[in-house]
Amino acid sequence: MTPAILGLATAVPPNVLWQDTFASLIENLYADNPQVKAYLPHLSDTAITKRHLAHTDFLQERHKWQFWGSSYPDEKPSTSQRNKAFQEIAPKLACKAAEDAIANWKGDPQNITHVISVSCTGLYAPGLEFELQQHLSLKPSICRLGINFMGCYGAFKALNVAKSFAHENPSNRILVVCTELCSLHLQNKSDFETLTGNAIFADGCAALIIGSHPTDAETPLWDIAKMASFSFDNTKDKITWVPGDHGFVMRLSSRVPALLKKYSPNFIREFLQDTATSSDCDFAIHPGGKSILQAIEKGMELQPEQTMAAWDTLANYGNMSSATFPFVLQHLTTQRTSKPWTVGLGFGPGLGIESVLLKKHPSIQA
């Protein structure tokens, strides 16, 4: 039996940053910087309406951005301070998403055989997979795995591993939890790439239950038909994510959308070959940003309804790194389109693409 997604849930911090508020903050912070003023139209045109953040103490003053108890940009929290905040906040968010996914699955937590934690915004051991085991009272023999620092396509890596565990034994049930607190790594440089990152990244968590041979009590959402990966040549510097003294530092080249538009269509068509055509599919694209969604749409000649879930996720949540793709899937469970297939696409360091082809079950058909 093909492995399937049996349960799904998402969670976000309660604090909301509206994008027009963010644009005003940037304008005030860099009022004397003509270069940043030139960037403002681009920073306002992100297709994001709001984002959820773990803290809002940096939103209160007009000319000072209070961030983790420091005055940004005059003071910069250390990587250690940011990671400590991750250790305090991330487990609560991860456990909330996991509890909701288990409730939606309607299964017994004692039947969970594996727990996989995904994150690129905080590191510690024992990690979130251990915290989930303890909080959810999962059995002591459970297999725990952390997939760390993979970036925005981390959820796809976890799905691939979970699929293998599900193939291994039909009774295996795998809990996957993607937890990202991107706002911890806000940077105080005024270059365009840094400000763009500050403008699009956000915090969120998603959890999934994976297994094969569904029981009568389980209601599958999608079968995981197949997965594939692709790495671009000579693009090692296009997306990078490295630890610095003051948080993790991202480089996101402006060339990424053009590269995706040029090279991803052939990969996607070959991936779908002999199974489905693009017109048969919804496209659950990781909304890394407005230009990335547009690049895939144009390259694949997609219709607006095929990518609506990705655009709505971007508008309401921003880019939550690995957690974002499951948010798009969550949107599709309520959108209930008539397409029989869903193509999942994620992009990350490499430059690389991860893909999954999902076959819908009647529970989420229109």
Stockholm file with secondary structure:
# STOCKHOLM 1.0

chainA/1-366         MTPAILGLATAVPPNVLWQDTFASLIENLYADNPQVKAYLPHLSDTAITKRHLAHTDFLQERHKWQFWGSSYPDEKPSTSQRNKAFQEIAPKLACKAAEDAIANWKGDPQNITHVISVSCTGLYAPGLEFELQQHLSLKPSICRLGINFMGCYGAFKALNVAKSFAHENPSNRILVVCTELCSLHLQNKSDFETLTGNAIFADGCAALIIGSHPTDAETPLWDIAKMASFSFDNTKDKITWVPGDHGFVMRLSSRVPALLKKYSPNFIREFLQDTATSSDCDFAIHPGGKSILQAIEKGMELQPEQTMAAWDTLANYGNMSSATFPFVLQHLTTQRTSKPWTVGLGFGPGLGIESVLLKKHPSIQA
#=GR chainA/1-366 SS CCCEEEEEEEECCSEEEEHHHHHHHHHHHTTTCHHHHHHHHHHHCSSCCEEEESCCTTSSCSSCEEETTEEETTSCCCHHHHHHHHHHHHHHHHHHHHHHHHHHHTCCGGGCCEEEEEESSCCCSSCHHHHHHHHTTCCTTCEEEEEESCGGGHHHHHHHHHHHHHHHCTTCEEEEEEEEEGGGGCCCCCSHHHHHHHHHBCEEEEEEEEESSCCTTCCCSEEEEEEEEEECTTCTTTEEEEEETTEEEEEECTTHHHHHHHHHHHHHHHHHTTTCCGGGEEEEECCSCHHHHHHHHHHHTCCGGGSHHHHHHHHHHCBCGGGHHHHHHHHHHHHCCSCSEEEEEEEETTTEEEEEEEEECGGGCC
#=GC SS_cons         CCCEEEEEEEECCSEEEEHHHHHHHHHHHTTTCHHHHHHHHHHHCSSCCEEEESCCTTSSCSSCEEETTEEETTSCCCHHHHHHHHHHHHHHHHHHHHHHHHHHHTCCGGGCCEEEEEESSCCCSSCHHHHHHHHTTCCTTCEEEEEESCGGGHHHHHHHHHHHHHHHCTTCEEEEEEEEEGGGGCCCCCSHHHHHHHHHBCEEEEEEEEESSCCTTCCCSEEEEEEEEEECTTCTTTEEEEEETTEEEEEECTTHHHHHHHHHHHHHHHHHTTTCCGGGEEEEECCSCHHHHHHHHHHHTCCGGGSHHHHHHHHHHCBCGGGHHHHHHHHHHHHCCSCSEEEEEEEETTTEEEEEEEEECGGGCC
//
